[in-house]
Amino acid sequence: MRALVVINPVSGPARYRRRDAGDLSRAVLGRYGLDADIVVTTARGHARLITEEARSSGVDLVVAWGGDGTINEVAGALAFSDVPMAIVPAGSGNGLARDLGLPLDAARALEVAATGGRRRIDAGRLDESLFFNVAGLGLDAEIAQRLASPGVRRGLPGYVQATFAALPGYRARAYAIDADGHARLERRAVFIAVANSRQYGNGAQIAPAARLDDGKLDLVVVDEQPTWRMLAQLPAFFRGTLAPGPGLHMAQVTGALIHADGPIEFHVDGEPGSTAGPLRVGTRPAALRVVVP
């Protein structure tokens, strides 16, 4: 059986970059009868391109070694096919991998890639962009833009640093949301998250009720409010106990249309984007086969 391992060389610990990652992948997958081709990505979009080529050539498995951005590219190329994607989590948050219950150790994750079961999960869509973990706009998009900058600190400390850098100068914006089965919601919001899985990563659960295979997306709207009130929600954010209440709206949807006055900046799985608006939100049930423990 043929496997492709797509490695992002700027993700994860230095001890597993480039040659070490390739050698480990060949050794572990080879023990289980998988002949692995190793490709190290060189630019944004490269993971998607090589995965599309491998899918066309009849590869049996694609392993995404990297963070949510790399996973998004590989998953986007495999969506709506029968070729499964495995994950070696090597990003700053590893939100999707954590929600799937995957080990964070590379060798153990490769063993799961070779021996694990198959599960179908949903995809979300913002305009023409697919996402598999969490998408967002407003402050959420501003933070993603900062984290995408070269040389920025990664991981939970980097996320906290980017949040506190963006928060003081950020101004809430007026949005109108038309979601299926719900009355129009008009709010001045700091940010809006659209979640396919529960968490951004590092245990930060923006949508504790989200499920990867329920055919729905969880819409989370954080209203304009004093900074201290948002900070007071941090313990619940990391405990996975966020719930609707004053200044926090949650709803499960299969589609929505988000209006704003002017262009809308957003991110999909941490990758920044923008649209002239309105922003169309939708779900694609059972879009992707993933390998799970």
C-alpha positions as CSV (number, residue, x, y, z in Angstrom):
1,M,0.0,0.0,0.0
2,R,1.2,3.5,-0.8
3,A,1.2,6.4,1.6
4,L,2.2,10.0,1.2
5,V,3.5,11.9,4.2
6,V,3.2,15.7,3.8
7,I,5.6,17.5,6.3
8,N,5.5,21.2,7.1
9,P,9.1,21.9,8.1
10,V,8.3,24.9,10.2
11,S,5.8,23.0,12.5
12,G,6.7,21.1,15.6
13,P,9.8,20.4,17.5
14,A,13.1,20.9,15.7
15,R,14.1,17.3,16.4
16,Y,11.4,16.1,14.0
17,R,12.0,18.4,11.1
18,R,12.9,17.4,7.6
19,R,15.1,14.3,7.6
20,D,14.3,13.1,11.0
21,A,10.5,13.3,10.3
22,G,11.0,11.5,7.0
23,D,13.1,8.7,8.5
24,L,10.6,8.2,11.4
25,S,7.7,8.1,9.0
26,R,9.3,5.5,6.7
27,A,10.3,3.4,9.7
28,V,7.0,3.3,11.5
29,L,4.8,3.1,8.4
30,G,7.1,0.5,6.8
31,R,6.6,-1.8,9.8
32,Y,3.0,-2.1,8.8
33,G,3.5,-2.6,5.1
34,L,3.1,1.0,3.9
35,D,5.5,2.3,1.3
36,A,5.8,6.0,2.2
37,D,6.7,8.9,-0.1
38,I,7.9,11.9,1.9
39,V,7.4,15.5,0.7
40,V,8.4,18.5,2.6
41,T,6.3,21.6,1.8
42,T,8.0,24.8,0.6
43,A,5.2,27.3,0.5
44,R,1.6,28.0,1.3
45,G,-0.6,25.9,-1.0
46,H,2.1,23.2,-1.6
47,A,0.5,20.7,0.7
48,R,-2.8,20.9,-1.2
49,L,-1.1,20.6,-4.6
50,I,0.9,17.5,-3.8
51,T,-2.1,15.9,-2.1
52,E,-4.2,16.5,-5.2
53,E,-1.5,14.8,-7.3
54,A,-1.3,11.9,-5.0
55,R,-5.1,11.4,-4.9
56,S,-5.2,11.4,-8.7
57,S,-2.4,8.8,-8.8
58,G,-4.3,6.4,-6.5
59,V,-2.5,6.8,-3.1
60,D,-4.0,4.7,-0.3
61,L,-3.3,7.1,2.6
62,V,-2.1,10.7,3.1
63,V,-0.5,11.7,6.4
64,A,-0.5,15.4,7.3
65,W,2.4,16.3,9.6
66,G,1.9,19.8,10.7
67,G,-0.6,22.2,12.3
68,D,-4.2,23.1,11.5
69,G,-3.1,25.1,8.4
70,T,-1.3,22.1,6.8
71,I,-4.2,19.8,7.8
72,N,-6.6,22.2,6.2
73,E,-4.8,22.0,2.9
74,V,-4.4,18.2,2.9
75,A,-8.1,17.7,4.0
76,G,-9.3,20.2,1.4
77,A,-7.6,18.1,-1.3
78,L,-9.0,14.8,0.0
79,A,-12.6,16.0,0.8
80,F,-15.4,14.1,-0.9
81,S,-13.1,11.2,-1.8
82,D,-12.4,7.8,-0.2
83,V,-8.7,8.5,0.5
84,P,-8.3,8.8,4.2
85,M,-6.2,11.4,6.0
86,A,-4.1,10.7,9.1
87,I,-2.5,13.4,11.3
88,V,0.8,13.8,13.0
89,P,0.0,16.9,15.2
90,A,2.8,19.4,15.0
91,G,1.2,22.8,15.2
92,S,0.8,25.4,17.8
93,G,-2.7,24.3,18.9
94,N,-3.6,21.0,17.2
95,G,-7.3,21.6,17.7
96,L,-8.6,19.0,15.2
97,A,-6.1,16.4,16.3
98,R,-7.1,16.9,20.0
99,D,-10.8,16.7,19.2
100,L,-10.2,13.4,17.3
101,G,-8.3,12.0,20.3
102,L,-5.0,11.6,18.5
103,P,-1.7,11.2,20.4
104,L,0.6,14.3,20.2
105,D,3.7,12.1,20.1
106,A,4.9,11.7,16.5
107,A,5.8,8.0,16.7
108,R,2.5,7.1,18.3
109,A,0.6,9.2,15.9
110,L,2.2,7.4,13.0
111,E,1.3,4.1,14.5
112,V,-2.3,5.3,14.6
113,A,-2.0,6.3,10.9
114,A,-1.0,2.8,10.0
115,T,-3.4,0.8,12.2
116,G,-6.3,3.1,13.2
117,G,-9.9,3.0,12.2
118,R,-11.7,5.2,9.7
119,R,-14.2,7.9,10.6
120,R,-16.2,10.3,8.5
121,I,-16.3,13.9,9.7
122,D,-18.0,17.0,8.4
123,A,-16.5,20.1,6.8
124,G,-17.6,23.6,7.1
125,R,-17.6,26.2,4.3
126,L,-17.1,30.0,4.4
127,D,-17.8,31.2,0.9
128,E,-15.5,29.0,-1.2
129,S,-13.1,28.0,1.6
130,L,-13.5,24.7,3.4
131,F,-12.6,24.3,7.1
132,F,-12.5,21.2,9.3
133,N,-11.8,22.7,12.8
134,V,-12.9,26.3,13.5
135,A,-13.4,29.4,11.4
136,G,-14.0,32.9,12.6
137,L,-14.3,36.6,11.9
138,G,-13.8,39.9,13.8
139,L,-11.2,39.8,16.6
140,D,-10.8,36.1,15.8
141,A,-9.6,36.9,12.3
142,E,-7.4,39.7,13.6
143,I,-5.6,37.2,16.0
144,A,-5.3,34.7,13.2
145,Q,-3.7,37.4,11.0
146,R,-1.2,38.2,13.7
147,L,-0.3,34.5,14.2
148,A,0.2,34.0,10.5
149,S,3.0,36.7,10.5
150,P,6.5,35.4,10.0
151,G,8.6,34.9,13.1
152,V,5.6,35.3,15.5
153,R,5.7,33.2,18.7
154,R,3.5,30.1,18.5
155,G,1.7,27.8,20.9
156,L,-0.6,28.9,23.7
157,P,1.8,31.7,24.9
158,G,1.8,33.1,21.3
159,Y,-2.0,32.9,21.1
160,V,-2.3,34.7,24.5
161,Q,0.2,37.3,23.4
162,A,-1.5,38.0,20.1
163,T,-4.9,38.2,21.8
164,F,-3.7,40.8,24.4
165,A,-2.0,42.8,21.6
166,A,-5.1,42.9,19.4
167,L,-7.7,43.4,22.1
168,P,-7.1,47.0,23.3
169,G,-7.4,48.6,19.9
170,Y,-10.1,46.3,18.4
171,R,-13.5,47.8,17.9
172,A,-16.7,45.7,17.8
173,R,-18.6,45.7,14.5
174,A,-22.3,45.5,13.6
175,Y,-23.4,42.2,12.1
176,A,-26.7,40.7,11.0
177,I,-26.9,37.0,10.9
178,D,-29.6,35.0,9.0
179,A,-29.3,31.4,10.1
180,D,-31.6,28.5,9.2
181,G,-34.3,28.0,11.7
182,H,-33.4,31.1,13.7
183,A,-34.7,34.7,13.7
184,R,-32.3,37.3,12.3
185,L,-29.7,38.1,14.9
186,E,-28.4,41.7,14.9
187,R,-25.5,42.4,17.2
188,R,-22.4,44.5,17.7
189,A,-20.0,41.7,18.1
190,V,-16.3,41.5,19.0
191,F,-16.0,38.2,17.2
192,I,-18.0,35.4,15.7
193,A,-16.7,31.8,15.6
194,V,-18.1,29.0,13.4
195,A,-17.1,25.7,14.9
196,N,-17.0,22.2,13.4
197,S,-15.0,20.9,16.3
198,R,-15.0,22.0,19.9
199,Q,-11.7,23.8,20.2
200,Y,-9.1,26.1,18.8
201,G,-6.4,23.9,20.4
202,N,-4.5,23.7,23.7
203,G,-7.8,22.8,25.4
204,A,-9.4,26.2,24.5
205,Q,-13.0,25.1,23.8
206,I,-15.0,27.8,22.0
207,A,-18.0,25.5,21.3
208,P,-18.2,22.7,23.9
209,A,-21.3,21.2,22.3
210,A,-19.8,20.9,18.7
211,R,-19.5,17.5,17.2
212,L,-17.5,16.6,14.1
213,D,-20.1,14.3,12.6
214,D,-23.5,15.8,13.4
215,G,-24.0,17.6,10.1
216,K,-24.1,21.0,11.9
217,L,-21.9,23.9,12.8
218,D,-21.9,25.7,16.1
219,L,-22.2,29.5,15.8
220,V,-20.7,31.5,18.7
221,V,-21.3,35.3,18.8
222,V,-19.5,37.3,21.5
223,D,-21.1,40.7,21.9
224,E,-19.4,44.0,22.5
225,Q,-18.7,44.2,26.3
226,P,-16.1,45.3,28.8
227,T,-12.8,43.5,28.5
228,W,-13.0,42.4,32.1
229,R,-16.2,40.5,31.3
230,M,-14.6,38.6,28.5
231,L,-11.6,37.8,30.6
232,A,-13.9,36.5,33.3
233,Q,-15.0,33.8,30.8
234,L,-11.5,32.4,30.4
235,P,-11.8,29.7,33.1
236,A,-15.0,28.3,31.4
237,F,-13.2,28.7,28.0
238,F,-10.5,26.3,29.1
239,R,-12.7,24.0,31.2
240,G,-15.0,23.4,28.2
241,T,-18.1,24.9,30.0
242,L,-18.9,28.0,28.0
243,A,-22.6,28.4,27.8
244,P,-25.1,30.9,26.3
245,G,-25.7,33.9,28.5
246,P,-25.5,37.7,28.6
247,G,-23.2,38.8,25.8
248,L,-22.7,35.2,24.5
249,H,-24.9,33.7,21.9
250,M,-24.7,30.1,20.7
251,A,-26.7,28.2,18.0
252,Q,-26.4,25.1,15.9
253,V,-26.9,25.7,12.2
254,T,-26.5,24.1,8.8
255,G,-26.3,27.3,7.0
256,A,-26.1,31.1,7.6
257,L,-25.6,34.4,5.8
258,I,-23.5,37.0,7.7
259,H,-23.9,40.6,6.8
260,A,-21.7,43.5,7.7
261,D,-21.1,47.1,6.4
262,G,-18.1,46.5,4.1
263,P,-15.6,43.8,3.6
264,I,-15.4,40.9,6.1
265,E,-12.0,39.5,7.3
266,F,-12.2,35.9,8.4
267,H,-10.0,32.8,8.9
268,V,-10.5,29.1,8.2
269,D,-8.5,26.8,10.5
270,G,-6.2,29.8,11.3
271,E,-5.6,30.7,7.6
272,P,-6.7,34.4,6.9
273,G,-9.1,35.4,4.2
274,S,-11.5,38.1,3.2
275,T,-14.7,38.7,1.3
276,A,-16.6,41.7,0.1
277,G,-19.7,40.3,1.9
278,P,-22.1,39.0,2.8
279,L,-20.4,35.8,4.0
280,R,-22.0,32.5,3.3
281,V,-21.7,29.7,5.8
282,G,-22.6,26.1,5.2
283,T,-21.8,22.6,6.2
284,R,-20.8,19.5,4.2
285,P,-21.7,16.4,6.1
286,A,-19.4,13.4,6.1
287,A,-17.0,15.2,3.7
288,L,-13.7,13.7,4.9
289,R,-12.4,10.2,6.0
290,V,-9.9,10.5,8.8
291,V,-7.8,7.9,10.7
292,V,-8.6,7.7,14.4
293,P,-7.4,5.5,17.3
